[in-house]
Amino acid sequence: MGILDGAATDLQAKLERAGVRSSLAYALGHLSYAREQSIPSWIAPPTVSRAEITWLVSEYVKELRRGHDDLSRITIIQGLCTKVFGQNGEEMFIAAYPEFSEDQWEATLARMLSVPSDPIPSAAPAGWYADPYGVPCLRWWNGSVWTDQCRPTTTAAAPAEYSPKPKQSNGLAITGFGLGVASFFLFAIPILGILLTLSALAVSLFGLAMQTPQHAKSGKVLGIIGASLGGLYTLMYIIFVATGRM
């Protein structure tokens, strides 16, 4: 793991300790420090710079640590999403907090504002227990009452890093290479030989002309070899004809 990747992971952990869901914490951590090519495509592009993201995260984490109630904490996190992602902020927030989606937020809000029935005996020791409000997290029971402290039920595994699409093969270059190899064996055959060598030369050159960054580099190599073989054995055919060898 590189220095930047380590910094991204540290910031993710800092956000999780402040009560931010793992997927959103992962996104903010990687947008702040990770290399652009390692940022997964599911993370919306930010509307502010990396430096601003880091500063915003620092300020919002301070605010989250001031002991707000759950509803206030959710509002703060939603505000952070809006600051960082702009119009895509709501989408990123809902991805991490699906219980606040359009068809669920009313029921979720009702649960948060209701007085929960203790799912554990009042004499239970202090510790982390399933949230009695129905929110998918663990809530701290201090031995007598529920507190505002929450944490994820599990530490979600970070989404897989973006892996680029495999390069396309250059069919024309491969075909030209094949014709060039065939020319080695068949160029001395009258008429067929010249047709084969010229085809190898033309198809290979056309394949090279069609080579793009989306094609595998091997296509360029095969195209050059195919064109070279086609040109060489076209010349050989002409020499054989001129010297009466066929």
VEXRODO-552700 format. One record per residue (C-alpha): x, y, z; residue in three letters. Coordinates in steps of 0.02 Angstrom, whole numbers, plus 50000, padded with zeros to 5 digits. Layout:
# VEXRODO-552700
XYZAla/...
# end
This chain:
# VEXRODO-552700
500005000050000Met/500705017149950Gly/500765032750058Ile/499225040249974Leu/498245024049989Asp/498705023350173Gly/498125041350198Ala/496465037150112Ala/496215022150227Thr/496625032650381Asp/495365045850332Leu/494065032350300Gln/494355025350475Ala/494225042850550Lys/492535045450466Leu/491895028350522Glu/492375032150702Arg/491355048050688Ala/489835037750636Gly/489905039050445Val/489415023150352Arg/490855013150278Ser/490425015250094Ser/490305034350108Leu/491865035150217Ala/492785024850086Tyr/492235036649947Ala/492755052450040Leu/494415044950094Gly/494885039749918His/494315056049838Leu/495455065349961Ser/497045055249937Tyr/496965040349819Ala/497665040549643Arg/496325045049516Glu/496515028649423Gln/496145018749582Ser/494505027949620Ile/493035016249578Pro/491775021949449Ser/490325020649573Trp/490985035849666Ile/490205051749596Ala/491435065249538Pro/491675078949669Pro/491275097149635Thr/492705103449745Val/494575100649748Ser/495485087249847Arg/496105100249970Ala/494335106649998Glu/493695088850024Ile/495015085650157Thr/494605102150245Trp/492725099050237Leu/492925081450307Val/493975088150450Ser/492695101450495Glu/491195089950481Tyr/492045076450586Val/492325089350723Lys/490465093550715Glu/489955075250720Leu/490985072550877Arg/490045085750976Arg/488735073551037Gly/487275077550925His/485715066650924Asp/485535054150782Asp/484415064950674Leu/485605079650685Ser/487075068350641Arg/486155062050487Ile/485805079950434Thr/487645084450455Ile/488205069550350Ile/486935073950216Gln/487615091650213Gly/489385085050190Leu/488805074850040Cys/488015090249962Thr/489595100649990Lys/490735087549911Val/489645080249772Phe/488455094649729Gly/486925088349636Gln/487535070449657Asn/487625072449846Gly/485885065349875Glu/486285049949771Glu/487905046549867Met/487015049250034Phe/485595037249991Ile/486845024149931Ala/487595023950106Ala/485945026950199Tyr/484605017950097Pro/483375019250242Glu/483225037750198Phe/482695034650018Ser/481095042649954Glu/480005027649996Asp/480785024050167Gln/481275040450250Trp/479595043350336Glu/479615026350422Ala/481455028750468Thr/481125045950541Leu/479665039050642Ala/480775025550716Arg/482135038150759Met/480915049550847Leu/480025035750942Ser/480535029151113Val/481235011851085Pro/480784996551184Ser/482384989751258Asp/482874973851165Pro/484014969351312Ile/483694968451499Pro/483994984751591Ser/485304975751695Ala/486344971351542Ala/488154977251550Pro/488734992151449Ala/489174987751270Gly/488734988451086Trp/487034981051042Tyr/485874980450891Ala/485064997350868Asp/483324997350950Pro/482695010850831Tyr/482864999350680Gly/484355008650606Val/485614996050533Pro/487024999650656Cys/487624995550832Leu/487165007750972Arg/488075009951137Trp/487105004651292Trp/487955012751444Asn/487165000951568Gly/485605011151599Ser/485105020851442Val/485435021051256Trp/486705034051199Thr/486935043351034Asp/488515033450992Gln/488335022150840Cys/489495011850733Arg/489275000350582Pro/488704982650619Thr/490204976450520Thr/491654984750435Thr/491154983550254Ala/492494977850135Ala/493084991550021Ala/492364989949846Pro/493574982649722Ala/494704994949638Glu/494254999749462Tyr/495044988049337Ser/495184994449159Pro/494264985549020Lys/495334972748928Pro/496104979048768Lys/495284974148604Gln/496204963248481Ser/496614970248309Asn/495834957248194Gly/496534964748034Leu/498304965048101Ala/498154947048160Ile/497464941747990Thr/498864950947900Gly/500144942148010Phe/499364925247968Gly/499424929147782Leu/501234934547800Gly/501704917947882Val/500774908647744Ala/501764918647616Ser/503364910947682Phe/502774893747628Phe/501744897847472Leu/502494913247389Phe/503334902947251Ala/501674896247185Ile/501244905347023Pro/499834918047036Ile/499274911647208Leu/500944916947282Gly/500824935147225Ile/498994936247278Leu/499454929647450Leu/500954940947477Thr/500044956547417Leu/498574952247530Ser/499734950347679Ala/500514967247642Leu/498854976347613Ala/497894968747760Val/499334971547881Ser/499534989747829Leu/497654992447844Phe/497684984448016Gly/499084996148070Leu/498085011048006Ala/496595005448109Met/497615002748269Gln/496955013448413Thr/497385015348599Pro/495925003548634Gln/496824989548542His/498134978448623Ala/499934983248583Lys/500214965848514Ser/499114970748366Gly/500374983848312Lys/501814971448326Val/500894958148225Leu/500394971048095Gly/502204976448071Ile/502794958448055Ile/501384954247934Gly/501764969447825Ala/503614965447826Ser/503324947347774Leu/502084952547640Gly/503284965447569Gly/504774953647577Leu/503934939147489Tyr/503114950447359Thr/504884955747315Leu/505464937647317Met/504034932747199Tyr/504534946547077Ile/506354940947082Ile/505854922947051Phe/504804928046901Val/506174939446832Ala/507504925846845Thr/506384912546769Gly/506284901746923Arg/504404899446903Met/
# end
